[in-house]
Amino acid sequence: MNNETQLPLEGVRVVDFGQQIAGPAVAMVLADFGATVVHVDPLEGPQWDNPANAVLNRNKSCIRLDLKQQDDLSKALALIAEADIVVESFRPGVMKKLGVDFQQLREERPDLITLSVPGFASNDSLRREWKATEAVVAASCGAFTDMGFNRVLMGINPSFSPLPLGSSYAISLAASSIALALFEREKTGRGDSIEVPVAAALMEGLSYNSYVVEGLPERYKTMREHEIEHRKANNIPMDLSYDDLQEYLDPFFRTYECSDGRMFYCVCPSHRNHAKRCLQLLGIYDELLAEGLPDVKDLHMPISEWDGETSIGVYPLPRKWADIISTKMKKAFLTRTSEEWGQLFGEGQIPGAPHRTTQEWVNSEHTNTAGLIIEVEDPEFGRMKQPGPIAWLEDIGADMLSPRPRRNVSYDEALAELKTVAAAENVTRPTGTNIGPVSNKGWLEGVRILDLTNVIAGPHSTAFLSRFGAEVIKVDPITPLYDPLIGTLFTFQTGVNKQSALIDIMSEEGREAFNRLVRTVDMVVINAPERQIKTLGLDHETLQSVNPGVLFCRLDCLGGPVRGPKTDYIGYDDIVQANSGIMSRFGGPATPEEHAHLGTLDVNCGFAAGLAMSVALYRKHKTGEVSRARTSLSAVTNFAQAPFAFDYEGRAPFNEPSGRQVLGNHELSHFYPTREGWIFLDSSREELSKLEEVEGLCGISQAVDIPAFLTAAFAKAPASYWADQLQAADIAAAVPMSIESLRAQYSREADGTPGTTLGSYAFSIFRDHPSGHCITQVDHYSIRPSEAMIRAFRPAERFGHSTREVLASVGYSDNEIDGLIEREIAGTGWGKEYLPS
């Protein structure tokens, strides 16, 4: 790091008791931003024995203590006395039983910030005591049951994925909450005590899989959905092969084989320009026009009023045209290698990428050049490739790429380090008798954000911050770029708590309205490649000339802290899934398949942008420095693959579980059928003696074939019995739930509360949703401060609903607003209906 550069969290001291992934990773994120972190393991070492610990503990000083011993407990409390933040990730109540009582500590020191990241919520009376491993949380949240239309049609249920999605979401959410609590503490002097259950974080991450629109128009159903309905109605088995399944995929949203025998993922649905560029590049656009490919001018009109049967830019396409287009695309892709197509698509500003493995991703030129993958000289593994930061600020991004490797120190050294940093701190917050009372307000009340984003990741970031009280003004163009499925349906999630205005900011009059808005906000947010920023007038100099001090955040697909060869390539969640190895792992290298959860990376990219914005707000309040916050889908994918996204000389093979038939990590961490239903057992050979004590499993430690033994044993009783028996023995196990069943059990009529008091699951039913449909959505409930307020969300407005109000708020008269609308500089809606039929 440049000696003259100060990272935004320098001076902040953290004591990290976290284990497994989420807890240590939160502290690692804080350390990446400059915090001083002491990590405390038990005497026997980390609970999770994985080389990824080298990543999770970089920039940390590591010690071992036994909190059950009074002397070591006293040492732990002495460390905490020098800290600003304490992080733990055990089951609820464990730290208090060990003698570390967060409530008591905060009564003594109201400036202290504490964070708990349990598997299940402390107010979940059913599950709070479960041994909540990554897989148990996933199974309990529907992540292995609701694996998408592909798995339904192939008749695969349950499915398994080794991705630690619950922890990956919890990392971004919990780190954001810490940054926001620091921001609040700068104003009031008060800290907070925060809980972020991994299960609740995962449910928020799966929000696009869990919401329901009653009476959803037929136009939004894909070919796969129609086939599922057909098979159910006619009692036809769900038994499609992988190859057969491909013909039910939209031609602009599927995998194609290339001349090198490798696969390429094309993702151009719902956007007229992207699809057209794709067909032109492939050399088949003119052929399709000659064959009569229709072109509907306004896709936001009801289908009954279209001037053609379909169009480029419609998703999903009808079967007739999907077959015609995909047949031509298959032939075209066979003319070049996957790498050649990747470069042509990227340079042509067309979303698409070659399928690659995680090993290839970690070692690729782009990730290593752009700082998405960095090198750290680890004391155990030597020169080690590790994920770069999950979020950064533009002016200090390069300074975050040379982290200090983890180091083992003595207790005295750890305490001295915290004391030295504390002595050097420039304290700018209220202290002592100046610490304010509990405000019961949101951390971001009074903060205004101008949102120029689209699709999922960008708008999700501002929707996320709105729960803390931020006021968000969403500005979209007069003419939509996306069809209603992506352009409107997704906004039921991303548009909550926002005012929606339609303004042509590229016109002269629209730019004046835009500048007026910029002068009223604290932050401007967009998702776009770097090459577009100057053209849009969103570069640092231009924005500061309009509103000195305004902050900025940008999300993109392949960007990193520094430039790489693919920095300006555009794309979506699916592009990075394909390129980073997620699809090759999920479906198998020869038959890659999209990870089923919609927004697998998108949602977390939104949370990571929220983290970056929170750090920028804290930094400005503390130092006056104006930052440009950054993250990308590519930065986020590394944390979704935390157990695998690293490399070093002598590393074990990249052979993590992959493919459709894999039902677990190994024989003792695996799905097994029972007499009724399935059970996921998540144990290990170290627990064989405990398994012996479970009634019905006696003899397992002597079994020659453990899978055969467990299959026979589990077949003797239903899954619920085995779950009860195993959980009572403190062995991780769970019956796989479906999101549908969770939603049915934990939904309530929208009542103006955020659901934070309702356990690990909470959904709200909006019967009077502005769309005219009854909508059920998961609550924004995963971050649970004890002092700050969390706002329940207000349903998403129709596009343009608040245009007049937004323009009036920046000084336009009614007559002026009427004129802007007449001249199509502003608008009050897309099409005739909120969700076109």
FITOR-777709 format. One record per residue (C-alpha): x, y, z. Coordinates in steps of 0.2 Angstrom, whole numbers, padded with zeros to 4 digits, always signed. Last residue first. Layout:
! FITOR-777709
XYZ;...
//
This chain:
! FITOR-777709
-0254-0043-0102;-0243-0028-0098;-0237-0027-0080;-0241-0008-0075;-0253-0007-0090;-0255+0006-0104;-0237+0007-0110;-0222+0013-0100;-0228+0027-0088;-0228+0045-0083;-0215+0053-0095;-0202+0066-0096;-0192+0074-0111;-0207+0068-0122;-0211+0086-0128;-0228+0084-0120;-0221+0078-0104;-0208+0092-0103;-0222+0104-0107;-0233+0097-0093;-0219+0098-0081;-0216+0117-0085;-0234+0121-0083;-0234+0112-0066;-0219+0122-0060;-0202+0114-0060;-0192+0118-0044;-0182+0102-0039;-0197+0094-0029;-0209+0097-0044;-0199+0086-0055;-0199+0072-0042;-0218+0074-0039;-0222+0075-0058;-0212+0059-0062;-0219+0050-0047;-0228+0036-0056;-0216+0035-0070;-0213+0016-0069;-0227+0009-0058;-0222+0010-0040;-0214-0004-0030;-0222-0010-0014;-0217+0000+0002;-0204-0010+0012;-0203-0011+0030;-0190+0000+0038;-0176-0006+0049;-0174+0005+0064;-0157+0007+0074;-0155+0001+0092;-0155-0018+0092;-0149-0020+0074;-0157-0035+0064;-0151-0037+0046;-0160-0051+0038;-0177-0044+0037;-0180-0036+0020;-0196-0047+0019;-0199-0061+0007;-0212-0056-0006;-0230-0061-0009;-0239-0051-0023;-0258-0050-0027;-0259-0042-0044;-0266-0025-0048;-0248-0019-0051;-0250-0006-0037;-0251-0021-0024;-0267-0022-0015;-0266-0040-0009;-0248-0037-0003;-0243-0053+0006;-0227-0051+0017;-0215-0065+0020;-0204-0069+0035;-0192-0084+0039;-0178-0086+0051;-0188-0079+0066;-0202-0067+0066;-0195-0052+0075;-0186-0045+0060;-0201-0046+0049;-0200-0028+0042;-0216-0021+0050;-0230-0012+0040;-0242-0026+0041;-0242-0035+0025;-0253-0050+0027;-0243-0064+0033;-0232-0077+0026;-0222-0090+0036;-0230-0107+0033;-0236-0105+0015;-0219-0096+0010;-0209-0110+0018;-0219-0123+0009;-0217-0114-0008;-0198-0112-0004;-0197-0130-0003;-0189-0139+0013;-0175-0152+0013;-0176-0162+0030;-0161-0157+0039;-0145-0164+0048;-0130-0158+0057;-0126-0169+0072;-0130-0162+0089;-0137-0179+0095;-0154-0171+0097;-0152-0165+0079;-0148-0182+0073;-0164-0190+0081;-0175-0176+0076;-0169-0176+0058;-0171-0195+0057;-0189-0195+0063;-0193-0181+0051;-0185-0191+0037;-0197-0206+0039;-0190-0222+0046;-0183-0239+0040;-0176-0232+0024;-0163-0222+0034;-0154-0238+0040;-0153-0246+0023;-0146-0230+0014;-0135-0227+0028;-0126-0244+0027;-0125-0243+0008;-0117-0226+0009;-0105-0232+0023;-0099-0247+0014;-0086-0256+0025;-0097-0252+0040;-0087-0253+0057;-0091-0235+0062;-0109-0237+0056;-0112-0251+0068;-0126-0242+0078;-0136-0231+0067;-0153-0235+0072;-0153-0226+0088;-0140-0212+0087;-0125-0217+0098;-0115-0223+0084;-0117-0207+0075;-0108-0198+0089;-0093-0211+0087;-0093-0208+0069;-0091-0189+0072;-0073-0187+0066;-0078-0196+0050;-0089-0182+0045;-0107-0175+0046;-0119-0166+0036;-0134-0178+0034;-0147-0172+0022;-0163-0181+0024;-0176-0186+0010;-0194-0190+0010;-0204-0205+0018;-0195-0221+0021;-0179-0211+0020;-0169-0206+0004;-0151-0200+0008;-0143-0183+0004;-0125-0181+0008;-0112-0175+0019;-0106-0192+0027;-0103-0200+0010;-0095-0185+0002;-0099-0167-0003;-0117-0171-0007;-0130-0177-0020;-0120-0177-0036;-0131-0183-0050;-0133-0166-0058;-0114-0162-0060;-0101-0157-0048;-0093-0160-0031;-0076-0152-0029;-0062-0159-0040;-0050-0144-0042;-0035-0155-0038;-0026-0153-0021;-0014-0138-0022;+0004-0142-0024;+0008-0124-0030;-0006-0112-0026;-0024-0109-0031;-0039-0100-0024;-0058-0099-0028;-0063-0117-0021;-0070-0115-0004;-0075-0097-0007;-0085-0100-0022;-0099-0087-0019;-0085-0076-0013;-0076-0077-0029;-0092-0074-0039;-0094-0057-0030;-0079-0049-0038;-0085-0054-0055;-0102-0047-0052;-0094-0031-0049;-0090-0018-0035;-0086+0000-0034;-0089+0016-0023;-0082+0033-0030;-0076+0043-0015;-0077+0060-0008;-0065+0063+0007;-0072+0074+0021;-0063+0063+0034;-0076+0056+0045;-0092+0059+0036;-0084+0056+0019;-0077+0039+0025;-0093+0033+0033;-0103+0038+0017;-0090+0029+0006;-0090+0014+0017;-0109+0013+0016;-0108+0015-0003;-0096+0000-0004;-0106-0011+0007;-0122-0007-0003;-0113-0011-0019;-0109-0028-0010;-0128-0030-0007;-0132-0027-0025;-0118-0039-0031;-0126-0051-0019;-0142-0050-0028;-0134-0052-0045;-0123-0067-0041;-0136-0080-0039;-0149-0068-0047;-0161-0082-0051;-0156-0097-0042;-0154-0112-0054;-0135-0112-0056;-0135-0112-0075;-0130-0128-0083;-0114-0135-0090;-0114-0152-0099;-0096-0157-0102;-0089-0149-0086;-0104-0154-0075;-0120-0146-0072;-0117-0136-0056;-0098-0136-0058;-0097-0131-0076;-0110-0118-0072;-0101-0110-0057;-0084-0110-0066;-0080-0092-0067;-0085-0089-0086;-0102-0097-0085;-0108-0089-0069;-0100-0073-0074;-0110-0072-0090;-0126-0078-0081;-0125-0063-0068;-0126-0051-0083;-0114-0044-0096;-0104-0030-0103;-0086-0031-0108;-0077-0015-0103;-0065-0023-0090;-0061-0037-0102;-0042-0034-0104;-0040-0028-0086;-0041-0012-0077;-0038-0010-0059;-0050-0013-0044;-0060-0025-0054;-0073-0024-0068;-0081-0039-0076;-0099-0036-0074;-0102-0019-0068;-0107-0009-0053;-0104+0010-0051;-0106+0021-0035;-0105+0040-0034;-0104+0052-0019;-0108+0071-0021;-0096+0082-0012;-0097+0096-0025;-0113+0095-0034;-0113+0100-0053;-0095+0102-0054;-0092+0087-0044;-0102+0076-0056;-0092+0082-0071;-0075+0080-0063;-0079+0063-0056;-0086+0055-0072;-0105+0053-0073;-0108+0064-0088;-0116+0050-0098;-0102+0050-0111;-0089+0050-0097;-0096+0035-0089;-0099+0024-0104;-0082+0017-0105;-0082+0012-0087;-0095-0001-0090;-0112+0002-0083;-0123+0000-0067;-0127+0017-0060;-0128+0025-0043;-0128+0044-0038;-0125+0048-0020;-0129+0062-0008;-0143+0070-0017;-0151+0087-0020;-0139+0094-0033;-0139+0078-0043;-0158+0081-0045;-0155+0098-0053;-0142+0091-0064;-0154+0078-0070;-0168+0091-0074;-0155+0101-0084;-0150+0085-0093;-0168+0082-0097;-0169+0099-0106;-0153+0095-0116;-0158+0077-0120;-0147+0063-0113;-0157+0063-0096;-0173+0058-0105;-0183+0057-0089;-0195+0044-0082;-0198+0045-0063;-0200+0032-0050;-0200+0035-0031;-0192+0021-0022;-0197+0010-0007;-0197-0006-0017;-0192-0005-0035;-0179-0020-0035;-0191-0034-0030;-0207-0030-0040;-0194-0022-0052;-0190-0039-0058;-0207-0040-0067;-0205-0023-0076;-0189-0022-0087;-0185-0040-0085;-0201-0048-0090;-0208-0031-0098;-0195-0030-0112;-0179-0020-0109;-0173-0004-0117;-0188+0006-0111;-0192+0022-0119;-0194+0037-0107;-0178+0033-0099;-0177+0028-0080;-0174+0038-0065;-0176+0030-0047;-0176+0042-0033;-0171+0034-0017;-0173+0041+0001;-0162+0031+0013;-0171+0025+0029;-0161+0009+0033;-0173-0001+0022;-0168+0010+0008;-0151+0004+0007;-0156-0013+0000;-0167-0005-0013;-0152+0005-0018;-0142-0011-0021;-0156-0021-0029;-0157-0007-0042;-0139-0011-0048;-0139-0030-0046;-0156-0033-0054;-0160-0026-0071;-0157-0007-0072;-0148+0007-0063;-0149+0026-0063;-0153+0028-0045;-0151+0045-0036;-0149+0043-0018;-0154+0054-0003;-0148+0052+0015;-0158+0060+0028;-0161+0043+0037;-0147+0032+0033;-0144+0022+0049;-0163+0021+0052;-0170+0030+0068;-0173+0023+0085;-0161+0037+0091;-0154+0028+0106;-0146+0042+0117;-0131+0053+0112;-0113+0051+0117;-0107+0068+0123;-0105+0062+0141;-0090+0051+0135;-0087+0052+0117;-0094+0060+0101;-0085+0055+0085;-0069+0062+0077;-0056+0051+0086;-0040+0052+0077;-0033+0035+0082;-0014+0033+0086;-0017+0026+0104;-0030+0014+0098;-0019+0007+0084;-0005+0005+0097;-0017-0003+0110;-0024-0015+0096;-0006-0021+0092;-0001-0023+0110;-0016-0034+0113;-0011-0045+0098;+0007-0046+0103;+0003-0050+0121;-0008-0064+0115;+0005-0071+0104;+0005-0070+0085;+0001-0081+0070;+0001-0072+0054;-0012-0070+0040;-0004-0063+0024;-0003-0044+0023;-0014-0038+0009;-0007-0031-0008;-0022-0028-0019;-0031-0015-0007;-0020-0001-0013;-0025-0003-0031;-0043+0000-0026;-0039+0016-0016;-0045+0030-0027;-0059+0019-0035;-0067+0013-0018;-0068-0005-0016;-0079-0020-0015;-0077-0039-0014;-0058-0037-0012;-0047-0049-0023;-0050-0068-0022;-0034-0077-0018;-0019-0084-0028;-0006-0091-0016;+0013-0089-0016;+0017-0100-0001;+0004-0112+0006;+0008-0111+0025;+0015-0094+0028;+0004-0086+0014;+0013-0075+0001;-0003-0067-0006;-0007-0065-0025;-0023-0057-0031;-0038-0062-0041;-0051-0049-0046;-0036-0037-0046;-0039-0033-0065;-0023-0041-0071;-0026-0058-0062;-0044-0059-0067;-0041-0054-0085;-0026-0066-0088;-0035-0081-0081;-0028-0092-0067;-0043-0091-0055;-0055-0092-0069;-0046-0107-0077;-0047-0116-0060;-0065-0111-0058;-0069-0120-0074;-0074-0111-0090;-0089-0108-0101;-0086-0095-0114;-0095-0079-0112;-0110-0069-0119;-0117-0052-0117;-0114-0042-0133;-0104-0026-0133;-0095-0030-0149;-0078-0031-0140;-0085-0043-0128;-0095-0054-0141;-0080-0055-0152;-0068-0059-0138;-0079-0073-0131;-0082-0079-0149;-0064-0082-0151;-0062-0090-0135;-0076-0102-0139;-0068-0107-0155;-0076-0102-0172;-0087-0109-0185;-0097-0120-0174;-0106-0105-0166;-0115-0101-0183;-0122-0119-0185;-0130-0118-0167;-0136-0100-0170;-0146-0105-0186;-0155-0119-0177;-0158-0107-0162;-0166-0094-0173;-0179-0106-0181;-0183-0116-0165;-0185-0100-0155;-0196-0093-0169;-0209-0107-0168;-0208-0110-0149;-0213-0092-0145;-0199-0081-0138;-0197-0079-0119;-0192-0065-0118;-0195-0052-0132;-0180-0042-0138;-0181-0047-0156;-0200-0048-0160;-0216-0058-0158;-0233-0060-0167;-0233-0043-0175;-0241-0026-0173;-0245-0029-0155;-0262-0024-0147;-0267-0041-0140;-0250-0043-0133;-0253-0029-0121;-0241-0014-0125;-0224-0014-0116;-0216-0022-0131;-0219-0007-0142;-0212-0008-0160;-0215-0026-0163;-0203-0033-0176;-0207-0049-0185;-0195-0061-0192;-0201-0064-0210;-0188-0076-0217;-0179-0062-0226;-0177-0054-0209;-0170-0070-0202;-0157-0072-0216;-0152-0053-0213;-0148-0057-0195;-0139-0073-0198;-0120-0067-0199;-0116-0072-0181;-0111-0054-0177;-0127-0048-0184;-0137-0060-0174;-0128-0055-0158;-0130-0036-0162;-0149-0039-0164;-0150-0048-0148;-0141-0035-0138;-0151-0020-0146;-0168-0028-0142;-0164-0032-0124;-0176-0045-0117;-0164-0060-0120;-0145-0058-0124;-0136-0071-0114;-0126-0083-0125;-0116-0096-0115;-0102-0104-0125;-0096-0122-0124;-0080-0131-0129;-0078-0143-0143;-0065-0131-0151;-0077-0127-0165;-0090-0120-0153;-0105-0129-0144;-0119-0117-0139;-0127-0114-0122;-0143-0105-0119;-0152-0088-0116;-0154-0080-0133;-0160-0096-0141;-0173-0097-0127;-0172-0114-0119;-0184-0129-0122;-0173-0136-0135;-0159-0137-0123;-0169-0149-0112;-0167-0163-0125;-0148-0163-0123;-0149-0163-0104;-0162-0177-0105;-0180-0174-0101;-0188-0186-0088;-0202-0177-0079;-0214-0191-0082;-0231-0187-0092;-0247-0187-0081;-0256-0177-0094;-0259-0161-0084;-0242-0162-0076;-0233-0165-0092;-0241-0150-0100;-0238-0138-0085;-0220-0143-0085;-0219-0140-0104;-0227-0123-0103;-0215-0118-0089;-0200-0124-0100;-0206-0114-0115;-0206-0099-0104;-0221-0091-0095;-0221-0072-0096;-0234-0070-0110;-0246-0081-0100;-0250-0066-0088;-0246-0069-0069;-0263-0071-0060;-0255-0071-0043;-0237-0065-0043;-0226-0075-0031;-0210-0070-0024;-0198-0084-0019;-0186-0087-0033;-0182-0069-0035;-0179-0067-0016;-0167-0081-0015;-0153-0069-0008;-0166-0063+0004;-0169-0081+0009;-0150-0084+0011;-0148-0069+0022;-0162-0075+0033;-0154-0092+0034;-0137-0084+0038;-0144-0075+0053;-0138-0057+0053;-0138-0050+0071;-0132-0033+0076;-0128-0024+0093;-0126-0006+0090;-0113+0008+0092;-0117+0025+0099;-0106+0041+0097;-0120+0050+0088;-0114+0055+0071;-0098+0045+0069;-0107+0031+0077;-0120+0031+0063;-0107+0029+0050;-0099+0015+0060;-0116+0006+0061;-0117+0008+0042;-0100+0000+0040;-0105-0014+0052;-0122-0017+0043;-0113-0017+0026;-0101-0031+0033;-0116-0041+0038;-0125-0040+0022;-0110-0043+0011;-0104-0058+0021;-0122-0065+0024;-0125-0066+0005;-0109-0077+0003;-0113-0087+0019;-0130-0092+0013;-0123-0096-0005;-0110-0108+0001;-0109-0116-0016;-0108-0135-0015;-0124-0137-0024;-0136-0152-0022;-0152-0156-0031;-0167-0164-0022;-0176-0167-0034;-0170-0171-0051;-0184-0175-0064;-0176-0168-0079;-0190-0156-0081;-0190-0151-0063;-0171-0149-0064;-0172-0137-0078;-0186-0127-0071;-0177-0121-0056;-0167-0128-0041;-0181-0125-0029;-0177-0141-0018;-0159-0138-0014;-0160-0120-0009;-0177-0122+0000;-0171-0113+0015;-0169-0128+0027;-0158-0137+0014;-0147-0122+0012;-0146-0120+0031;-0141-0138+0033;-0129-0137+0019;-0119-0122+0026;-0119-0130+0043;-0132-0125+0056;-0130-0137+0071;-0148-0134+0077;-0150-0124+0093;-0159-0109+0084;-0170-0121+0074;-0187-0122+0082;-0187-0106+0093;-0181-0095+0079;-0179-0079+0089;-0160-0081+0089;-0161-0083+0070;-0153-0098+0061;-0135-0100+0056;-0128-0087+0068;-0119-0071+0062;-0118-0060+0078;-0111-0043+0076;-0106-0031+0090;-0102-0012+0089;-0095-0004+0105;-0099+0015+0108;-0112+0011+0122;-0097+0004+0132;-0103-0003+0149;-0121-0006+0143;-0113-0012+0127;-0102-0025+0136;-0117-0031+0146;-0128-0034+0130;-0113-0042+0121;-0111-0055+0135;-0094-0064+0133;-0093-0076+0147;-0094-0093+0138;-0112-0094+0140;-0114-0077+0133;-0104-0082+0118;-0115-0097+0115;-0132-0088+0116;-0137-0090+0098;-0126-0103+0089;-0109-0097+0084;-0104-0083+0072;-0095-0070+0082;-0088-0052+0078;-0083-0039+0090;-0081-0021+0084;-0073-0005+0091;-0059-0015+0101;-0047-0011+0115;-0059-0018+0129;-0063-0033+0117;-0044-0038+0119;-0045-0037+0138;-0061-0048+0137;-0052-0061+0127;-0038-0061+0139;-0050-0063+0154;-0058-0078+0145;-0041-0085+0142;-0037-0084+0161;-0055-0091+0166;-0053-0106+0155;-0069-0110+0145;-0064-0096+0133;-0050-0107+0126;-0039-0095+0116;-0029-0096+0100;-0021-0081+0091;-0022-0074+0074;-0016-0057+0068;-0026-0053+0052;-0023-0045+0035;-0027-0062+0028;-0039-0073+0039;-0052-0078+0026;-0040-0081+0012;-0028-0092+0022;-0044-0100+0029;-0048-0105+0011;-0035-0119+0014;-0049-0129+0023;-0051-0136+0041;-0067-0128+0047;-0068-0127+0066;-0052-0117+0066;-0038-0123+0078;-0038-0135+0093;-0035-0120+0105;-0051-0111+0099;-0048-0098+0086;-0047-0079+0089;-0044-0067+0075;-0037-0050+0079;-0041-0037+0066;-0035-0019+0062;-0047-0011+0049;-0040-0006+0032;-0054-0009+0020;-0047-0027+0017;-0048-0029+0036;-0066-0025+0036;-0069-0038+0022;-0058-0050+0032;-0069-0047+0047;-0085-0052+0037;-0075-0067+0030;-0071-0073+0047;-0090-0073+0052;-0097-0080+0035;-0085-0094+0032;-0083-0107+0046;-0078-0098+0063;-0079-0080+0069;-0071-0075+0085;-0065-0059+0077;-0059-0044+0087;-0060-0028+0077;-0051-0011+0078;-0055+0003+0067;-0040+0015+0065;-0039+0012+0047;-0056+0009+0040;-0056+0021+0025;-0038+0015+0019;-0025+0029+0021;-0014+0032+0006;+0002+0041+0009;+0012+0025+0013;+0006+0018-0004;+0000+0000+0000;
//
